[in-house]
């Protein structure tokens, strides 16, 4: 694994847990929705349970075992209610939660500073597997979006990471750069890192929680500050 990050012309960033603090957004959205539906339960227990369910379903989606994001939306709510042994309107809770999530676009500390600095010497793209109903309002409201040439939401183009098709789409928007000119940056070893590797481009694994995992990413960093420190 390389220590110093070489020069690239294009940077493709994942959104959640790379630029945006998804875990904090998830917590705030869950708290608001649970309160609206008068579900009384220890918050940390609910967050841990929901996070585990949501992570498993997204992994199944990335492997093609779940075919649509709508299926994720309903299954995670149903499974959460089953785990908590509560009865509420599943579809309404799922919709309200998505709306509340769309209103939470917390960025990681230093994200604006780092992206502003990177924009001086790079062209940049956001590429996310997130749901359109969540991501579009968040991107529209975020001051960071202005730094990116393109924003790609998988649900809008009917292809998701790690598929070849979503990278083909991105390269088309970027006017077909050479693969050695492009770097994929993200926290997910399956969709971001493996997707980039499969496509033949270099990758950065954002190992936010300092996990011990075997991987073939070109680079590994713990946060945005470390990334720009190695990229300068």
N, C-alpha and C positions, 0 to 999 in steps of 0.2 A: 504494500500500500504506500502510495506517495505521500510525503509530508507536505511539500510545497505544492500549491495548486497552480498549474500552468495557465497560460492565457487562453481564454475562449472568447469567441465573438458573441455567441448566444448563450444565455442562461435560461433554462426552463425550471421554474420553481413550482413545486407542489404548494398548495395553499394551507390546509389545516395541519397544525402541529409542525409547520415549517415556517410560515410567515404569521399565521393567525394562531392564537392560543385556543385551540378547539376545546380542550378539556375545561377551561374556564367558561367558555361560551356554553358548553353542554351543561355545566353545573348551574349557571344562571338561568338557562332556559328551562331546565327540569324543575328548579325551585319555583319559578313563576307558574308553570303549568300544573304542578302538583298542588300548589296553593289555590289556584283557580278551581281545581276539581275537588278540593277539600280532602285530599289524601294525606292522612297523618301517618308518618313513618319516619324513623331516623334517617336523616338526609344522607349521611355517609353510606348507609346500607343500600339505599336506593341508587345512589350514584355508582357504587361498586357493582351492583347487580345489573344496572342498565348498561354500564360500560362493557361488562363482560358479554352480555347478550349482543350488543351493537357490534362489538369487535368481531365476534364469531360470524355474524350475518354478513358483514362486509368482506370478510375473508372468503366466505362461500360465494359472494358476488364476484370477487376477483377471479375465482377459480371457474366461474361459469356455472356453478351449482344453483345459484339464484339468478333468474333472468332479468328482473327489473328492480329498480330502486323503489317502486311503489310496494313491491313485495317486502322489501326490507322495512319500510315505514310501518306497515301493518303488523308484520311478524314481531318486530321488536317490542311494540306496544302490547300485543297479546301476550307475549312471553313475560314481559315485565309484570303485567297484571296477574298472571298465573303465579309467578314467583312471590308476589306480595299478597296473593289471595284477596284481591280487590276486584270489584265489578264496576266498570264505568263504560261509557261509549268509546270504543276503541278508535273508530275513525275520527271522531271529534278531538279526542286527546292527541292523536297523531298529528292532525292538522294544526291544532293550537301549539303543540310543541315545535313543529317546524317553523311556524310564524315567529314564535319567541326566539328560536335559534337564529333566525334571519336578522333579528334585531341586535344580536350580540356579535360584534366583529372585532373583539379585542385582539390587538397585535401583540406579538412578543416584544419584550423590552429591547430597545435598540433596533427594531426592525426598520423603522423609517430612516434612521441615520445610516444604517448599512446599505439599504436599497438605494438611497440617495447617492451614496458614494459609488456604488457599483454602476449606477446609471451613467456615470461620466465616461466609462470605457466599455460598456456592454449594452447589447440590446437584450431585452428580457421578455419572457412569456410566463403567464400563470397557467398551469394545466391541472385541473382538479377532477376527481371522481365524485365530488359532492353534488347534492341535489340542486337543480336549477332554482327551485322556490326558496332555497336557503342562500345559495351563493350569490345570485344576482343582486338582491338587496344589500348584502354585506359588501360586495365589491363596489356597488354604486355609492355607498356611504363612506367607504374607506379612503383616506387620503393617499394610501400607498398605491392604489390602482393606476394613478396617473403615470407612474414610472414604467408601466408595462406596455409593450407594443400590441400584444394580443392577450386575451383571456379566453381560455378554452374550458368549457364545462362539459363533461362527458355526456351527461343526459341530453344535452342539446344536439350533439352530433351522433348520438347512438353508438358510440364506441367509448370504451373506458380503458384506463391503464390496468394491466400491462400490455394491452393488445398492440400489435403492429399498426393497426389502422389509426389509432389516435396519434401515434408518432408521425405517421405519414401525413395526417391532417396538419399537425404542427409544422412539419417541414415545408409543407405547401404554403402556409401562411408566412413562413420565414424566407420564402423564395429559394428553397432548396440549397441550404448551405452544405458544405462538406461536413461529414459526421465528426471529424476531429475538431471542428470549430464549435461544437455544441456540448453543453454540460447539463445533465439532469440532476436536480437537487430535491431530496425529499426524505421523509422520516420512515416511509414504509418499504421494508426490504422486498416485499412481494410486488407491489404495483409500481413503485418509483424506481428502486434500484434494479430489480430484475427486469422490469420493462425497458429501462435504458440499456442494460447489458444485452438483452435479446435484440435490441435494435442496432447495437453496435456503437453506442456513444458512451462516453465517460460519465461516471455517476458519483454523487456525494450522498453518503448516508448521514442524515441528521440523527444521531444517537442521543436523543434528548435525555433519556433516563439511564444512560451508561449501561446498556444491556450487554451481556456477554453472548454474542451470537456470531456464528460463522457466516461470512458474507464475502462477496467478490466486488464490492464497491471500489472504485478507484481511490476515493478519499473517504475519511470518516471525521466528522466534527460533532461537537456537543451543542453548539449554538451558533447564532449568526455572527457574533463577535469573533469566535474562533474561525469561522469560515472566511471572513474578510481578512483576518490576520494572516491566514495561509494564502489568500488570493492576491494580496498586495505584493 
